[in-house]
Structures are given as C-alpha cells and as structure tokens.
Amino acid sequence: MASVVSFIAEWVAVELDFWSYNEKMPIVPLLEVGLSPFLAIVINPTLSFFLASKILVYNKK
C-alpha cells in the first residue's frame, strides 16, 4: 500500500512541477517516474522487511 502511495506522490509531484528529472534520469516507461525513486520505493521496504525477519529469526535462537 505504501508503495502505491509513494508512486502516486512521485507522479503527482512531477506532473505539478514540484520537481522534475533532468535528461540523464532514466524513466520507468509504464509508471513515468524516475528509475532512482522507483528503486528506492521498491528496494528499501523489501530489504528492510528481509533484514528485520533475519534479525528476528537470529534473536529467537
């Protein structure tokens, strides 16, 4: 759910000219958001949950 809200916020901010990408920023075609924000939205939560689950399993031993 948070990822959807993040994508919408990113898209709206670009559409309303709150910020823009320069010509060097790769754009994700279907979402029309920059690659860097896209990866941050996808990788950060996934990595956080993965590491948290590993820490919990390690602490149960």
C-alpha positions in Angstrom: 0.0 0.0 0.0 2.8 2.4 0.9 4.5 1.8 -2.5 1.3 2.7 -4.3 1.0 6.0 -2.3 4.7 6.7 -3.0 4.3 6.1 -6.7 1.3 8.4 -6.8 3.0 11.1 -4.8 6.1 10.9 -7.1 3.9 11.1 -10.3 1.8 14.0 -9.0 4.9 15.9 -7.9 6.4 15.6 -11.4 3.1 16.4 -13.1 2.5 19.5 -11.0 6.1 20.7 -11.5 7.1 20.4 -7.8 10.3 18.9 -9.2 11.5 17.4 -12.5 14.0 15.0 -13.8 16.9 16.1 -16.0 17.6 14.4 -19.3 20.1 12.0 -17.7 17.5 10.3 -15.4 16.2 7.1 -16.8 12.4 6.9 -16.7 10.4 3.7 -15.9 8.1 3.6 -19.0 4.7 2.5 -17.7 4.9 4.5 -14.4 6.6 7.6 -15.8 8.7 8.0 -12.7 12.5 8.2 -12.5 14.4 4.9 -12.1 16.2 6.1 -8.9 12.9 6.9 -7.0 11.4 3.7 -8.3 14.2 1.6 -7.0 14.1 3.4 -3.6 10.4 2.8 -3.3 10.7 -0.9 -4.2 14.1 -1.9 -2.7 14.1 -0.1 0.6 11.0 -1.6 2.1 11.8 -5.1 0.7 15.3 -5.0 2.1 14.0 -3.7 5.4 11.5 -6.4 5.9 14.0 -9.1 4.8 16.6 -7.9 7.3 14.1 -7.5 10.1 12.9 -11.1 9.5 16.5 -12.3 9.6 17.2 -10.4 12.9 14.0 -11.8 14.5 15.0 -15.4 13.5 18.5 -14.9 14.8 17.3 -13.5 18.1 15.0 -16.5 18.6 17.9 -18.9 18.6 
